[in-house]
Amino acid sequence: MKKLSEYLITRETMLISPIHDEYGNLHSMVTEELTSYIVEKSPRMILKDSCCYNGSTFAGRKDSTIAVTGYQSKIPICISEIQRIFFFPLESPKNEMCHWVSHYHVDRVEAGGPEQSLIIFCNKIGIHVPYSKGIVFGNLSRTAQFRSLMLRRWGEE
């Protein structure tokens, strides 16, 4: 698998998962529609870099989501309003082991065992994550609501 030192989220990015290398350093496994990469940055840093690249800070995007939705935890983030890229966390973003999922790519969520679920993406790739179906589906639904509110503000709904 190809290793990258830098990565910016695009429309093709489906999932960003935390992993540790053989020395215990936190990196990310980035899953795209057609390939995957190991990125030598934490998921949080990839999100921060991507928000900055798209004209805002991660903190600014977070504050905006709170103002629009009133959500106080597991806050979805609009990475790019121009490209309509929305990601949601599967747990508190303060936790370095937080997975981030692209709302656009999720087809469905299935139970994958106790405290596990299977996220099926639109390209039919399925990825197991260590969170219950209820948690994943709840975060997906909150992101759908946030996305709908933003599209309405942008005059698209």
CYANA upper distance limits for C-alpha pairs under 8 A (distance plus 0.5 A):
  1 MET  CA     36 SER  CA      7.55
  1 MET  CA     37 TYR  CA      6.57
  1 MET  CA     38 ILE  CA      7.45
  2 LYS  CA     36 SER  CA      8.14
  2 LYS  CA     37 TYR  CA      5.83
  2 LYS  CA     38 ILE  CA      6.83
  3 LYS  CA     37 TYR  CA      6.33
  3 LYS  CA     38 ILE  CA      5.23
  3 LYS  CA     39 VAL  CA      6.26
  3 LYS  CA     40 GLU  CA      7.80
  4 LEU  CA     37 TYR  CA      7.42
  4 LEU  CA     38 ILE  CA      6.70
  4 LEU  CA     39 VAL  CA      5.24
  4 LEU  CA     40 GLU  CA      6.74
  5 SER  CA     39 VAL  CA      6.16
  5 SER  CA     40 GLU  CA      5.48
  5 SER  CA     41 LYS  CA      7.52
  6 GLU  CA     39 VAL  CA      7.07
  6 GLU  CA     40 GLU  CA      7.64
  6 GLU  CA     41 LYS  CA      7.87
  6 GLU  CA     46 ILE  CA      8.48
  7 TYR  CA     39 VAL  CA      7.31
  7 TYR  CA     46 ILE  CA      6.94
  8 LEU  CA     46 ILE  CA      6.95
  8 LEU  CA     47 LEU  CA      8.35
  8 LEU  CA     49 ASP  CA      7.28
  8 LEU  CA     50 SER  CA      5.58
  8 LEU  CA     53 TYR  CA      8.37
  9 ILE  CA     13 THR  CA      6.37
  9 ILE  CA     46 ILE  CA      7.88
  9 ILE  CA     47 LEU  CA      7.89
  9 ILE  CA     50 SER  CA      6.28
  9 ILE  CA     79 ILE  CA      8.37
 10 THR  CA     85 ILE  CA      8.09
 11 ARG  CA     83 GLN  CA      7.63
 11 ARG  CA     85 ILE  CA      6.96
 12 GLU  CA     32 GLU  CA      5.76
 12 GLU  CA     33 GLU  CA      6.00
 13 THR  CA     30 VAL  CA      7.66
 13 THR  CA     31 THR  CA      6.66
 13 THR  CA     32 GLU  CA      4.92
 13 THR  CA     33 GLU  CA      7.23
 13 THR  CA    102 SER  CA      7.38
 14 MET  CA     30 VAL  CA      8.16
 14 MET  CA     31 THR  CA      6.11
 14 MET  CA     32 GLU  CA      5.72
 14 MET  CA     33 GLU  CA      7.18
 14 MET  CA    101 VAL  CA      6.53
 14 MET  CA    102 SER  CA      5.49
 14 MET  CA    105 HIS  CA      6.42
 14 MET  CA    106 VAL  CA      8.48
 14 MET  CA    121 PHE  CA      8.25
 15 LEU  CA     29 MET  CA      8.50
 15 LEU  CA     30 VAL  CA      6.37
 15 LEU  CA     31 THR  CA      5.63
 15 LEU  CA     32 GLU  CA      7.57
 15 LEU  CA     99 HIS  CA      7.85
 15 LEU  CA    100 TRP  CA      6.29
 15 LEU  CA    101 VAL  CA      5.13
 15 LEU  CA    102 SER  CA      6.62
 16 ILE  CA     28 SER  CA      6.78
 16 ILE  CA     29 MET  CA      6.27
 16 ILE  CA     30 VAL  CA      5.12
 16 ILE  CA     31 THR  CA      6.91
 16 ILE  CA     43 PRO  CA      6.60
 16 ILE  CA     99 HIS  CA      6.30
 16 ILE  CA    100 TRP  CA      5.61
 16 ILE  CA    101 VAL  CA      7.02
 17 SER  CA     28 SER  CA      5.93
 17 SER  CA     29 MET  CA      5.56
 17 SER  CA     30 VAL  CA      6.95
 17 SER  CA     43 PRO  CA      7.15
 17 SER  CA     97 MET  CA      8.13
 17 SER  CA     98 CYS  CA      7.64
 17 SER  CA     99 HIS  CA      5.20
 17 SER  CA    100 TRP  CA      7.09
 18 PRO  CA     26 LEU  CA      7.29
 18 PRO  CA     27 HIS  CA      6.46
 18 PRO  CA     28 SER  CA      5.13
 18 PRO  CA     29 MET  CA      6.77
 18 PRO  CA     42 SER  CA      7.08
 18 PRO  CA     43 PRO  CA      6.62
 18 PRO  CA     96 GLU  CA      7.89
 18 PRO  CA     97 MET  CA      5.82
 18 PRO  CA     98 CYS  CA      7.19
 18 PRO  CA     99 HIS  CA      6.89
 19 ILE  CA     26 LEU  CA      6.37
 19 ILE  CA     27 HIS  CA      5.81
 19 ILE  CA     28 SER  CA      5.95
 19 ILE  CA     29 MET  CA      6.99
 19 ILE  CA     97 MET  CA      8.27
 20 HIS  CA     24 GLY  CA      5.65
 20 HIS  CA     25 ASN  CA      5.73
 20 HIS  CA     26 LEU  CA      5.08
 20 HIS  CA     27 HIS  CA      6.21
 20 HIS  CA     28 SER  CA      8.39
 21 ASP  CA     25 ASN  CA      5.90
 21 ASP  CA     26 LEU  CA      7.16
 21 ASP  CA     27 HIS  CA      7.39
 26 LEU  CA     40 GLU  CA      8.06
 26 LEU  CA     41 LYS  CA      7.35
 26 LEU  CA     42 SER  CA      6.21
 27 HIS  CA     38 ILE  CA      7.50
 27 HIS  CA     39 VAL  CA      6.31
 27 HIS  CA     40 GLU  CA      5.30
 27 HIS  CA     41 LYS  CA      5.24
 27 HIS  CA     42 SER  CA      5.26
 27 HIS  CA     43 PRO  CA      7.71
 28 SER  CA     38 ILE  CA      6.18
 28 SER  CA     39 VAL  CA      5.59
 28 SER  CA     40 GLU  CA      7.06
 28 SER  CA     41 LYS  CA      6.58
 28 SER  CA     42 SER  CA      5.99
 28 SER  CA     43 PRO  CA      6.15
 29 MET  CA     36 SER  CA      7.45
 29 MET  CA     37 TYR  CA      6.26
 29 MET  CA     38 ILE  CA      5.23
 29 MET  CA     39 VAL  CA      6.84
 30 VAL  CA     36 SER  CA      5.97
 30 VAL  CA     37 TYR  CA      5.68
 30 VAL  CA     38 ILE  CA      6.80
 30 VAL  CA     39 VAL  CA      7.50
 31 THR  CA     35 THR  CA      6.79
 31 THR  CA     36 SER  CA      4.90
 31 THR  CA     37 TYR  CA      7.15
 32 GLU  CA     36 SER  CA      6.19
 33 GLU  CA    123 ASN  CA      7.29
 41 LYS  CA     45 MET  CA      6.59
 41 LYS  CA     46 ILE  CA      7.05
 42 SER  CA     46 ILE  CA      6.94
 42 SER  CA     96 GLU  CA      7.86
 43 PRO  CA     47 LEU  CA      6.84
 43 PRO  CA     96 GLU  CA      8.07
 43 PRO  CA     98 CYS  CA      7.95
 43 PRO  CA     99 HIS  CA      7.85
 43 PRO  CA    100 TRP  CA      7.91
 44 ARG  CA     48 LYS  CA      6.63
 44 ARG  CA     93 PRO  CA      7.89
 44 ARG  CA     96 GLU  CA      7.73
 45 MET  CA     49 ASP  CA      6.46
 46 ILE  CA     50 SER  CA      6.54
 47 LEU  CA     51 CYS  CA      6.58
 47 LEU  CA     58 PHE  CA      7.49
 47 LEU  CA     79 ILE  CA      8.02
 48 LYS  CA     52 CYS  CA      6.75
 48 LYS  CA     57 THR  CA      7.05
 48 LYS  CA     58 PHE  CA      5.55
 49 ASP  CA     53 TYR  CA      6.60
 50 SER  CA     54 ASN  CA      6.78
 50 SER  CA     79 ILE  CA      7.11
 51 CYS  CA     55 GLY  CA      6.94
 51 CYS  CA     56 SER  CA      5.92
 51 CYS  CA     57 THR  CA      5.96
 51 CYS  CA     58 PHE  CA      6.09
 51 CYS  CA     61 ARG  CA      8.11
 51 CYS  CA     79 ILE  CA      5.77
 51 CYS  CA     80 SER  CA      7.60
 52 CYS  CA     56 SER  CA      5.36
 52 CYS  CA     57 THR  CA      5.60
 52 CYS  CA     58 PHE  CA      7.69
 54 ASN  CA     79 ILE  CA      7.51
 54 ASN  CA     80 SER  CA      6.27
 56 SER  CA     60 GLY  CA      6.74
 56 SER  CA     61 ARG  CA      7.25
 57 THR  CA     61 ARG  CA      6.75
 58 PHE  CA     62 LYS  CA      6.60
 59 ALA  CA     63 ASP  CA      6.57
 60 GLY  CA     64 SER  CA      6.61
 61 ARG  CA     65 THR  CA      6.78
 61 ARG  CA     77 ILE  CA      6.63
 61 ARG  CA     78 CYS  CA      7.04
 61 ARG  CA     79 ILE  CA      8.13
 62 LYS  CA     66 ILE  CA      6.84
 62 LYS  CA     75 ILE  CA      7.34
 62 LYS  CA     76 PRO  CA      8.13
 62 LYS  CA     77 ILE  CA      6.72
 63 ASP  CA     67 ALA  CA      6.69
 64 SER  CA     68 VAL  CA      6.69
 65 THR  CA     69 THR  CA      6.38
 65 THR  CA     70 GLY  CA      7.98
 65 THR  CA     71 TYR  CA      7.88
 65 THR  CA     75 ILE  CA      7.42
 65 THR  CA     76 PRO  CA      7.50
 65 THR  CA     77 ILE  CA      7.28
 65 THR  CA     78 CYS  CA      8.49
 65 THR  CA    146 PHE  CA      7.95
 66 ILE  CA     70 GLY  CA      5.27
 66 ILE  CA     71 TYR  CA      5.80
 66 ILE  CA     72 GLN  CA      6.92
 66 ILE  CA     75 ILE  CA      7.90
 68 VAL  CA    146 PHE  CA      8.09
 68 VAL  CA    149 LEU  CA      8.20
 69 THR  CA    146 PHE  CA      7.01
 71 TYR  CA     75 ILE  CA      6.81
 73 SER  CA     92 SER  CA      7.23
 74 LYS  CA     88 PHE  CA      7.80
 74 LYS  CA     89 PRO  CA      6.31
 74 LYS  CA     90 LEU  CA      7.55
 74 LYS  CA     91 GLU  CA      6.39
 74 LYS  CA     92 SER  CA      5.80
 74 LYS  CA     93 PRO  CA      7.22
 74 LYS  CA    139 ASN  CA      7.79
 75 ILE  CA     88 PHE  CA      7.23
 75 ILE  CA     89 PRO  CA      7.50
 76 PRO  CA     86 PHE  CA      7.44
 76 PRO  CA     87 PHE  CA      6.23
 76 PRO  CA     88 PHE  CA      4.76
 76 PRO  CA     89 PRO  CA      7.04
 76 PRO  CA    139 ASN  CA      8.39
 76 PRO  CA    142 ARG  CA      8.01
 76 PRO  CA    143 THR  CA      6.13
 76 PRO  CA    146 PHE  CA      8.07
 77 ILE  CA     86 PHE  CA      6.14
 77 ILE  CA     87 PHE  CA      5.87
 77 ILE  CA     88 PHE  CA      6.75
 78 CYS  CA     84 ARG  CA      7.83
 78 CYS  CA     85 ILE  CA      6.36
 78 CYS  CA     86 PHE  CA      4.92
 78 CYS  CA     87 PHE  CA      7.01
 79 ILE  CA     84 ARG  CA      8.25
 79 ILE  CA     85 ILE  CA      5.89
 79 ILE  CA     86 PHE  CA      6.28
 79 ILE  CA     87 PHE  CA      7.55
 80 SER  CA     84 ARG  CA      6.16
 80 SER  CA     85 ILE  CA      5.65
 80 SER  CA     86 PHE  CA      7.83
 81 GLU  CA     85 ILE  CA      7.09
 85 ILE  CA    102 SER  CA      7.79
 85 ILE  CA    103 HIS  CA      8.25
 85 ILE  CA    104 TYR  CA      7.73
 86 PHE  CA    102 SER  CA      6.48
 86 PHE  CA    103 HIS  CA      6.22
 86 PHE  CA    104 TYR  CA      7.62
 86 PHE  CA    143 THR  CA      7.91
 86 PHE  CA    147 ARG  CA      7.76
 87 PHE  CA    100 TRP  CA      6.70
 87 PHE  CA    101 VAL  CA      5.79
 87 PHE  CA    102 SER  CA      4.97
 87 PHE  CA    103 HIS  CA      6.15
 87 PHE  CA    143 THR  CA      8.10
 88 PHE  CA    100 TRP  CA      6.01
 88 PHE  CA    101 VAL  CA      5.87
 88 PHE  CA    102 SER  CA      7.12
 88 PHE  CA    103 HIS  CA      7.41
 88 PHE  CA    139 ASN  CA      7.12
 88 PHE  CA    140 LEU  CA      7.58
 88 PHE  CA    143 THR  CA      6.98
 89 PRO  CA     93 PRO  CA      6.84
 89 PRO  CA     98 CYS  CA      6.91
 89 PRO  CA     99 HIS  CA      6.27
 89 PRO  CA    100 TRP  CA      5.04
 89 PRO  CA    101 VAL  CA      6.95
 89 PRO  CA    139 ASN  CA      7.80
 90 LEU  CA     98 CYS  CA      6.75
 90 LEU  CA     99 HIS  CA      6.07
 90 LEU  CA    100 TRP  CA      6.87
 90 LEU  CA    101 VAL  CA      8.14
 90 LEU  CA    131 TYR  CA      7.81
 90 LEU  CA    135 ILE  CA      7.73
 90 LEU  CA    136 VAL  CA      6.77
 90 LEU  CA    139 ASN  CA      7.33
 91 GLU  CA     95 ASN  CA      7.90
 91 GLU  CA     98 CYS  CA      6.18
 91 GLU  CA     99 HIS  CA      7.79
 92 SER  CA     98 CYS  CA      7.10
 93 PRO  CA     98 CYS  CA      6.26
 94 LYS  CA     98 CYS  CA      8.22
102 SER  CA    106 VAL  CA      7.44
103 HIS  CA    140 LEU  CA      7.16
103 HIS  CA    143 THR  CA      7.38
103 HIS  CA    144 ALA  CA      7.92
105 HIS  CA    121 PHE  CA      5.85
105 HIS  CA    122 CYS  CA      5.97
105 HIS  CA    123 ASN  CA      8.42
106 VAL  CA    119 ILE  CA      7.40
106 VAL  CA    120 ILE  CA      6.71
106 VAL  CA    121 PHE  CA      4.97
106 VAL  CA    122 CYS  CA      6.43
107 ASP  CA    119 ILE  CA      8.22
107 ASP  CA    120 ILE  CA      6.08
107 ASP  CA    121 PHE  CA      5.37
107 ASP  CA    122 CYS  CA      5.41
108 ARG  CA    119 ILE  CA      6.70
108 ARG  CA    120 ILE  CA      5.79
108 ARG  CA    121 PHE  CA      7.41
109 VAL  CA    117 SER  CA      7.30
109 VAL  CA    118 LEU  CA      6.26
109 VAL  CA    119 ILE  CA      5.19
109 VAL  CA    120 ILE  CA      6.53
109 VAL  CA    133 LYS  CA      6.93
109 VAL  CA    136 VAL  CA      7.79
109 VAL  CA    137 PHE  CA      7.08
110 GLU  CA    117 SER  CA      6.14
110 GLU  CA    118 LEU  CA      5.57
110 GLU  CA    119 ILE  CA      7.00
110 GLU  CA    120 ILE  CA      8.17
110 GLU  CA    133 LYS  CA      6.62
111 ALA  CA    116 GLN  CA      6.96
111 ALA  CA    117 SER  CA      4.96
111 ALA  CA    118 LEU  CA      6.52
111 ALA  CA    132 SER  CA      7.40
111 ALA  CA    133 LYS  CA      5.72
112 GLY  CA    116 GLN  CA      5.42
112 GLY  CA    117 SER  CA      4.57
112 GLY  CA    118 LEU  CA      5.70
112 GLY  CA    128 HIS  CA      7.34
112 GLY  CA    132 SER  CA      8.43
112 GLY  CA    133 LYS  CA      8.24
113 GLY  CA    117 SER  CA      7.10
114 PRO  CA    132 SER  CA      7.60
115 GLU  CA    130 PRO  CA      6.57
115 GLU  CA    131 TYR  CA      5.59
115 GLU  CA    132 SER  CA      4.85
115 GLU  CA    133 LYS  CA      8.20
116 GLN  CA    128 HIS  CA      7.25
116 GLN  CA    129 VAL  CA      6.26
116 GLN  CA    130 PRO  CA      5.05
116 GLN  CA    131 TYR  CA      5.16
116 GLN  CA    132 SER  CA      5.27
116 GLN  CA    133 LYS  CA      7.33
117 SER  CA    128 HIS  CA      6.15
117 SER  CA    129 VAL  CA      6.13
117 SER  CA    130 PRO  CA      7.19
117 SER  CA    131 TYR  CA      6.44
117 SER  CA    132 SER  CA      5.88
117 SER  CA    133 LYS  CA      5.55
117 SER  CA    136 VAL  CA      8.09
118 LEU  CA    126 GLY  CA      6.61
118 LEU  CA    127 ILE  CA      5.99
118 LEU  CA    128 HIS  CA      4.94
118 LEU  CA    129 VAL  CA      6.87
118 LEU  CA    133 LYS  CA      8.19
119 ILE  CA    126 GLY  CA      5.97
119 ILE  CA    127 ILE  CA      5.85
119 ILE  CA    128 HIS  CA      6.87
119 ILE  CA    129 VAL  CA      7.94
120 ILE  CA    124 LYS  CA      6.40
120 ILE  CA    125 ILE  CA      6.31
120 ILE  CA    126 GLY  CA      4.83
120 ILE  CA    127 ILE  CA      7.13
121 PHE  CA    125 ILE  CA      5.97
121 PHE  CA    126 GLY  CA      6.72
131 TYR  CA    135 ILE  CA      6.84
131 TYR  CA    136 VAL  CA      7.14
132 SER  CA    136 VAL  CA      6.95
133 LYS  CA    137 PHE  CA      6.39
134 GLY  CA    138 GLY  CA      6.36
135 ILE  CA    139 ASN  CA      6.77
136 VAL  CA    140 LEU  CA      6.64
137 PHE  CA    141 SER  CA      6.59
138 GLY  CA    142 ARG  CA      6.75
139 ASN  CA    143 THR  CA      6.74
140 LEU  CA    144 ALA  CA      6.77
141 SER  CA    145 GLN  CA      6.80
142 ARG  CA    146 PHE  CA      6.74
143 THR  CA    147 ARG  CA      6.46
144 ALA  CA    148 SER  CA      6.57
145 GLN  CA    149 LEU  CA      6.75
146 PHE  CA    150 MET  CA      6.75
147 ARG  CA    151 LEU  CA      6.59
148 SER  CA    152 ARG  CA      6.69
148 SER  CA    157 GLU  CA      8.06
149 LEU  CA    153 ARG  CA      6.88
150 MET  CA    154 TRP  CA      6.66
151 LEU  CA    155 GLY  CA      6.70
151 LEU  CA    156 GLU  CA      5.61
151 LEU  CA    157 GLU  CA      6.37
152 ARG  CA    156 GLU  CA      5.97
152 ARG  CA    157 GLU  CA      5.20
